[in-house]
Amino acid sequence: MEKLTLSVKFDTTSLDEAIEKVRTLKKELRELGLPYFTGNPLAGYQPQQEEKATNQ
């Protein structure tokens, strides 16, 4: 699978709303089976591993 970069900008001034949107996006990526990375691209990304994948 080739690497793709997705940058998302939310049009909101509410921190709680932005956090909820990020959680929803991460959930949808997991459901699609796509790995994702979080963090500031200038500081380096932190890979997120799906927990249930290690249990199989």
C-alpha positions as CSV (number, residue, x, y, z in Angstrom):
1,M,0.0,0.0,0.0
2,E,1.4,3.4,-0.9
3,K,1.7,6.1,1.7
4,L,-0.9,8.9,1.5
5,T,-1.0,12.1,3.6
6,L,-4.3,13.5,4.7
7,S,-4.3,16.9,6.3
8,V,-7.6,18.0,7.9
9,K,-8.7,21.4,9.0
10,F,-11.9,21.8,11.0
11,D,-13.9,25.0,10.7
12,T,-14.8,25.4,14.4
13,T,-13.8,27.5,17.3
14,S,-14.9,24.9,19.8
15,L,-12.1,22.7,21.1
16,D,-14.5,20.1,22.3
17,E,-16.1,19.9,18.8
18,A,-12.7,19.6,17.1
19,I,-11.7,16.8,19.5
20,E,-14.9,14.9,18.8
21,K,-14.4,15.3,15.0
22,V,-10.9,13.9,15.3
23,R,-12.1,11.0,17.3
24,T,-14.8,10.3,14.7
25,L,-12.2,10.5,11.9
26,K,-9.8,8.1,13.7
27,K,-12.7,5.6,14.3
28,E,-13.6,5.7,10.6
29,L,-10.0,5.1,9.6
30,R,-9.8,2.1,11.9
31,E,-13.0,0.7,10.5
32,L,-11.5,1.0,7.0
33,G,-8.4,-0.8,8.2
34,L,-6.1,2.1,7.5
35,P,-3.2,2.9,9.7
36,Y,-3.0,6.4,10.8
37,F,-0.4,8.7,12.5
38,T,-1.1,11.6,14.8
39,G,0.9,14.6,15.8
40,N,2.6,17.7,14.4
41,P,4.3,16.9,11.1
42,L,7.1,19.3,12.0
43,A,7.8,17.5,15.3
44,G,7.4,14.0,13.9
45,Y,4.4,11.6,13.9
46,Q,3.4,9.1,16.5
47,P,2.2,5.9,14.9
48,Q,-1.0,4.5,16.3
49,Q,-1.4,0.7,16.4
50,E,-4.7,-0.9,16.5
51,E,-4.9,-3.0,19.7
52,K,-7.0,-5.8,18.3
53,A,-4.6,-6.5,15.5
54,T,-2.0,-7.6,18.0
55,N,-4.5,-10.0,19.7
56,Q,-5.2,-12.0,16.5
